[in-house]
Amino acid sequence: MDKLDAYKMDGLGNDFIIFDKRKKSITLTKDQIIKVSSRKNVGCDQVIVIDQDKSSDAFLTFYNSDGGETSACGNGSRCLAYLLMKENNKEKTSLRTKVGILHAELDNKNLVRINMGQPNFGWRKIPLSKEMDNKNLKIRINSIDGKEIEGGFSLNVGNPHIIFFVENINNFNLKEIGPKIENHNYFPEKCNVTLASIKNKKHVKVKVWERGAGLTKACGTAACATAVSGAVLKLNERCVDIEFSEGLLNIDWKEDNNIYMTGKVSEVKKIIVNI
């Protein structure tokens, strides 16, 4: 059994185990990622691997707790930005992911602001299995008391997302609904599923089912997707607070189409992981 140095961080409870292969080569199998991610072991929502990069401060690869690779992770990117800024004693950093270079800055002690790029609404870019109205996929979900709603706004913010705007997110069993929608035949690459409730134009409450990870305490790309879809539907402002169980993420969808996400991250904790 190998012992590997790693870091543990979280953004609003959305937690990560981070391996650094910039100086020492690390190769993880799918089974090892699943083992590390298990709550019976160290436990995390995602595993992140840092590597060297010529065009930015680091290249990031993200893996969900089911062992599958995912293109983007907003809270994970904010955590890594914080780690690198602390390491380099700087207040700005750049990270490259499979969806492009992300620029981040430290607003104050542990408030990290990151440019998550631009949303994609095209059915091929989301992707959907066929051309349809991405603002309303007409997918039906049922509340706990049996009330049926129809809807689903779909877009891509680094990952494919679908958002259902409902009156009360606690009236729905996301643990039951999530995997069904994640694996719906409309989504060839699966999707993240969000239930959102508008508190007011500047405050939206959410619950998220992440593809490959399940129920999560927070999800950065889902917060971005919720804010953008709500703004398109004129349910909320372009700058809005998205509330998770352990705190808020501020999402600001600028007129230049870039999405800025700001929120707290934890301090960096060094750990040893048994592989």
MODA-V210827 format. One record per pair of residues at least 6 apart in sequence whose ideal C-beta (glycine too) atoms are under 7 Angstrom apart, sorted by the first residue. I is the first residue (numbers start at 1). J is the second residue. Records with the same first field share a line. If there is no record, write none. Layout:
BEGIN
I = J  J
END
This chain:
BEGIN
1 = 274  275
2 = 275
3 = 272  274
4 = 19  26  273  275
5 = 272
6 = 17  18  19  271  273
7 = 18  83  268  269  270  271
8 = 15  17  269  271
9 = 16  18  79  83  265  266  268  269
10 = 16  266
11 = 75  78  79  218  220  263  265
12 = 75  217  218  244  246  247  249  263  264
13 = 217  218  245  246
14 = 45  75  216  217  218  219
15 = 44  45
16 = 44  45  46  48  76  79
17 = 36  42  44  47  273
18 = 48  50  80
19 = 26  49
20 = 50
21 = 49  50  51
22 = 50  51  52
26 = 49
30 = 67
31 = 67
32 = 275
33 = 47  63  67
34 = 65  66  67
35 = 41
36 = 42  47  273
37 = 43  44  47  65
42 = 271  273
44 = 65
45 = 65  213  216
46 = 62  63  64  65  73  76  213
47 = 63
48 = 60  62  76  80
49 = 61
50 = 58  60  80
51 = 58  59
52 = 59
53 = 59  96
55 = 96  101
56 = 94  95  96  101
57 = 84  93  94  95
58 = 80  84  95
59 = 96
60 = 77  80  95  97
61 = 69
62 = 69  70  73  76
63 = 69
64 = 70  212  213
65 = 212  213
66 = 212
68 = 212
70 = 159  212
71 = 97  98  99  158  159
72 = 97  99  158  159  221
73 = 220  221
74 = 116  220  221  223  224  261
75 = 218  219  220
77 = 95  97  102  114
78 = 104  112  114  220  263  265
79 = 265
80 = 95
81 = 93  95  104  112  114
82 = 110  112  265
83 = 268
84 = 93
85 = 91  93  106
86 = 268
91 = 105  106
92 = 105
93 = 104
94 = 101  102  103
95 = 101  102  104
99 = 117  158
100 = 117
102 = 114  115  116
103 = 115
104 = 112  113  114
105 = 113
106 = 112
107 = 113  262
110 = 264  265
111 = 262  263  264
112 = 263  265
113 = 260  262
114 = 261
115 = 258  260
116 = 157  158  224  259  261
117 = 158  258  259
118 = 257  258  259
119 = 155  156  157  228  259
120 = 126  155  156
121 = 134  155
123 = 131  132  134
125 = 156
126 = 134  154  155  156  160
127 = 160  188  189
128 = 134  154  186  187
129 = 185  186  188
134 = 153  154  155
135 = 153  232
136 = 151  152  153
137 = 152  154  162  186
138 = 150
139 = 152  181  184
140 = 148  150
141 = 149  164  172  177
142 = 148
143 = 171  172
144 = 171  172  173
145 = 171
149 = 164  166
151 = 164  165
152 = 162  164
153 = 162  163  229  233
154 = 161  162
155 = 161  225  228  229
157 = 221  224  225  228  259
158 = 221
159 = 192  221
160 = 187  189  191  192
161 = 191  192  194  221  222  225
162 = 181  191  193
163 = 194  196  225  226  229
164 = 195  196
165 = 196  198  235
166 = 172  195  197
167 = 197
168 = 197
169 = 195  197  205  206  207
172 = 195
174 = 195  207  209  215
175 = 215
177 = 193
178 = 193  209  215
181 = 191  193
182 = 190  191  193  209  211
183 = 190
190 = 211
191 = 211
192 = 208  209  210  211  219  221  222
193 = 209
194 = 206  208  222  225  226
195 = 206  207
196 = 204  206  226  230
197 = 204  205
198 = 204  230  235  236
199 = 205
201 = 236  237
202 = 236  237  240  241
203 = 240  241  243
204 = 226  230  236  240  242  243
205 = 243
206 = 222  226  242  243  244
208 = 216  219  222
209 = 215
210 = 216  219
217 = 244  245  246
218 = 244  246
220 = 249  261
223 = 242  249  251  261
224 = 251  259  261
226 = 242
227 = 236  240  242  251  253
228 = 253  259
230 = 236  240
231 = 237  238  253
238 = 252  253
239 = 252
240 = 251
241 = 248  250
242 = 248  249  251
247 = 264
248 = 263
249 = 261  263
250 = 262  263
251 = 259  261
252 = 260
253 = 259
254 = 260
END
